[in-house]
Amino acid sequence: MPCFLGGADLEKRDFMDTAGLLVALSECCGTSGRENEAAAFVERELSKYAEVKRDNLGNVIGKMAGDGPRVMLEAHLDEIGLVVTGIDEEGFIKVEAVGGVDRRVLPGCEVVVFGKYPLPGVVCTLPPHLTKDGDRKKVPAVSEMAVDIGFGYERAKELVSPGDRAAFKNRAARLLEGQVCGKALDNRAGVAALLRCAEMLSREKTGVEVAFAFCTREETGQQGATAAAFSVEPDIAVAVDVSYGLTPDSPKIKCGRVGGGPMIGVAPVLSKDVTDLLFRVAKDKGIAFQTEIMAGRTGTDADVIAASRSGVKTGLVSVPLKYMHTPVEVVDAGDVEAAASLLCEFVKAAKEGILL
């Protein structure tokens, strides 16, 4: 079944710039555990530059041969969404969250339920005229919400089964100054950075063996990256994800500025050697960057990659993103392009084996 937003047209399009790539990736579907459409798109694009395969968890792994240390660059493919838990007697679809869905924005959202075929629907919302004064500021649990696909019980149960996934329906849009708005930019921004990096490295002779890992199920437990790191056996790794972009209501100390460059992570679980090299490369090559400080775990796939087998020296690069875990996430294409350049230069610097 093709991607519900882009359809077969995505297979014919040539993405001339990073913003166009972000739009296309946003419009792919890939709720955790059902990443096949996003994976197919990435597999097609990555195969232009690397030898590609999928593993048993649906991870897309691409390899570029080399004699130096094995460097794994990783980004997760999946997105938050919903899973069907049942159908009530009126045909309304009961759901639960897949990943950390911001339930405040769900009522009134358009979604697509992946039943026997993609079914458009809307998350039910009570008109304000019928809402009691004391309930207007309350946000119900996702399990108390329902999706209306327009059918009664008998027809709904023919087309939809418990366990079917649902995803936000939003089309991505280009905003001003190179920013892109859409669903699933957590973490299709990281995916775009890796694809751009693969394109850059395809024109270089790095002397390094590079593995690109596009992993499943990050939003529900990081199982994809756990399996990928075990099978790839990298000497060095860098995970690429998103982090908090500054907005008027957010704490500045925890946020990066969208448009200010990628954020290099510093955390106990991350390798100081890898982190220091990322800083050095960014400074030497004049790549704009920001710093993200974490006192413990990073909350990204870097955590499980670092602990794989006997341990992997791991770094983290994040793209600042506004409105995380909503259907209207916003990133700057320039930050994604800068992240790709940083990764490319990092791989080239790693050829000396100085991190081992």
Secondary structure by P-SEA (a helix, b strand, c coil): cccccccccccccccccaaaaaaaaaacccccccaaaaaaaaaaaacccccccccccbbbbbbbbbcccbbbbbbbccccbbbbccccccbbbbbbbcccccccccccbbbbbbcccbbbbbccccccccccccccccccccccbbbbccccaaaaaacccccbbbbbbbbbbbcccccccccccccaaaaaaaaaaaaaacccccccbbbbbbcccccccaaaaaaaaaaaccccbbbbbccccccccccccccccccccbbbbbcccccaaaaaaaaaaaaaacccbbbbbbccccccaaaaaaacccccbbbbbbcccccccccbbbbbaaaaaaaaaaaaaaaaaacccccc
